[in-house]
Amino acid sequence: MIYLVRHGETELNKERKFYGSLDVSLNQTGRQQSSVLAEKLSSIQFAQLYTSGLKRAQETAAIIKPNEQYQILSEFNEKSFGLWEGLSADQINYNYPKEWSAWLDEPFLKTPPKAEEFACFKQRVITGIKQIEGNLIHNQDQPILIVAHLGVLRVIDQYFTSVYSNFWSIDYQQSCYTCYRFKENRYQLEGRNQ
């Protein structure tokens, strides 16, 4: 079983800013959301815990399971938005109007200035999940927790389901989890705790 969790809220979440690779901490709401998850997942003894290399994911994992070790996989870091990081959509539109318009039209093909290309980001995340799959083949029933970021979880969700629904419609709310079972070399959605 793989449990997927989005990190708790940060101030930049609250301000609706782009901040993929900026390394910021949880705010008070984010810590409370993580405590809610700790209660929801308290009865599960995870065989492995994985987080991204960013503080917000690690802080969330440490609140959920304070007495367990977690492994950092930088493959699960959020996509970098380059020069747009720390800016709101309005600020980006004002400072980079042509690039913003092009990105809105083709967000998977156009790359913000000095940002990570989406194809590279997607491949990086899939490389991370394939590392975990190697362990799952022999231990399918061991529960695993992954604490990551919305973009990362959307890529993982599409990889698990092989359903390429609208990337932007895949929702991972903070303080909730989604659970997949790895069985017969494929993933089955077990449930979403919203």
Helices and strands as residue ranges (DSSP letters): E 2-6, H 11-14, E 17-18, H 28-40, E 48-51, H 55-64, E 71-72, G 74-76, G 82-84, E 87-88, H 89-95, H 97-105, H 118-136, E 144-148, H 150-161, G 167-169, E 177-183, E 186-193
